[in-house]
Amino acid sequence: MVDVSMVMPVHNGMPYLAEALDGIATQTLAMELIVVDDGSSDDSAQVARRAGATVVATPHLGVAAAINLGVTHASGRYIARHDADDVSTPTRLQEQFRFLEDNPAISAVGITSVVIDEDSDAIGRPADGWPHAHHPCTPEEISAMLPGRNPMIGGSVMLRRDALERVGGYRPAFRYASDYDLWLRLDEVGELANLPGGQYRLRRHAKSMWGARGATASVYAVLARHLAAQRRSGGADSLARLGEAEVRDRIAGVVRRVDATGDRTGVVDEVRNLLPELV
């Protein structure tokens, strides 16, 4: 058994996957790598196998469900995340592992990022609201930012497996922003932190979350914040009360509109009106 299992969901990860795997191979901390091939039609699975990963193949599930599947195949007491288009520097996992070992109150720890482009050249640290203008590091700073925006980079995080399982894992109802929803739930039962140092290279490109899909992702971020407000008000949110299918059906019209137009006007009020339970 290893202490750390890294879980990477991949759906058509080429051409960036090989560079991501190269960065993982240089890690100074021993770990197991589990790649969930989420219905890819390219060579992602073969590339991951050649890199020594355990590959779990599945028809396309989506990011949240693919991560959950990967966790069921993991043996580590810590779960590290990585996205297929990003890059970690060699000491990333070692630093996060040491931090969690030394800070038992922390449920999950991210690491600050440097944004890179399609050619892996550094653009700079996140700015102008993409994905956020400041990396908070302390639990207090993160808790203060969470109600308004996502303060952690999803692929940069290492989590305590028991904390992840305690809150029910990632929720597949979230087509995007499942990590943000998870941080909001984890913050209710523990503490979150980020480490400084820029040990995660976050790639910005046309198909990335904050490229063409940014407007649609924002709908799910609004949903995550609304569900958190429901929990603060009444103890259970609409997703827990109604189930994934019902929540998806209720917000489907909003998602289709924003998918088609990119116009986010009125989304907050629409989500509140569609899911009024307990608020």
GIWO-V850692 format. One record per backbone hydrogen bond with DSSP energy under -0.5 kcal/mol. NH is the residue of the N-H (numbers start at 0). CO is the residue of the C=O. Records with the same first field share a line. If there is no record, write none. Layout:
BEGIN
NH = CO  CO
END
This chain:
BEGIN
4 = 77
5 = 31
6 = 79
7 = 5  33
9 = 35
15 = 12
16 = 12
19 = 15
20 = 16
21 = 17
22 = 18
23 = 19
24 = 20
25 = 21  22
26 = 23
27 = 89
31 = 3
33 = 5  31
34 = 32  53
35 = 7  33
36 = 34  55
37 = 9  35
38 = 36  57
46 = 42
47 = 43
48 = 44
49 = 45
50 = 46
51 = 48
52 = 47
53 = 32
54 = 52
55 = 34  53
56 = 54
57 = 36
65 = 61
66 = 62
67 = 63
68 = 64
69 = 65
70 = 66
71 = 67
72 = 68  69
73 = 70
76 = 2
77 = 2
78 = 158
79 = 4  77
80 = 156
81 = 6
83 = 8
85 = 82
86 = 200
88 = 198
91 = 88
94 = 90
95 = 91
96 = 92
97 = 93
98 = 94
99 = 95
100 = 96
101 = 97
102 = 98
105 = 102
106 = 190
107 = 190
108 = 157
109 = 192
111 = 194
113 = 199
114 = 123
115 = 201
116 = 120
119 = 116
122 = 114
123 = 114
126 = 129
129 = 126
130 = 128
135 = 133
141 = 137
142 = 138
143 = 139
144 = 140
145 = 141
146 = 142
147 = 144
148 = 144
150 = 148
153 = 151
155 = 152
156 = 153
157 = 108
158 = 78
159 = 106
160 = 76  158
163 = 159
164 = 160
165 = 161
166 = 162
167 = 164
168 = 163
171 = 169
173 = 170
174 = 172
180 = 176
181 = 177
182 = 178
183 = 179
184 = 180
185 = 181
186 = 182
187 = 183  184
188 = 185
189 = 185
190 = 104
192 = 107
193 = 136
194 = 109
199 = 111
200 = 86
201 = 113  199
202 = 200
203 = 115
204 = 202
207 = 204
210 = 207
211 = 205
212 = 207
213 = 210
216 = 212
217 = 213
218 = 214  215
219 = 215
220 = 216
221 = 217
222 = 218
223 = 219
224 = 220
225 = 221
226 = 222
227 = 223
228 = 224
229 = 225
230 = 226
231 = 227
232 = 228
233 = 229
234 = 229  230
240 = 236
241 = 237
242 = 237  238
246 = 242
247 = 243
248 = 244
249 = 245
250 = 246
251 = 247  248
254 = 250
255 = 251
256 = 252
257 = 253
258 = 254
259 = 255
260 = 256
261 = 257
263 = 261
266 = 263
269 = 265
270 = 266
271 = 267
272 = 268
273 = 269
274 = 270
278 = 275
END
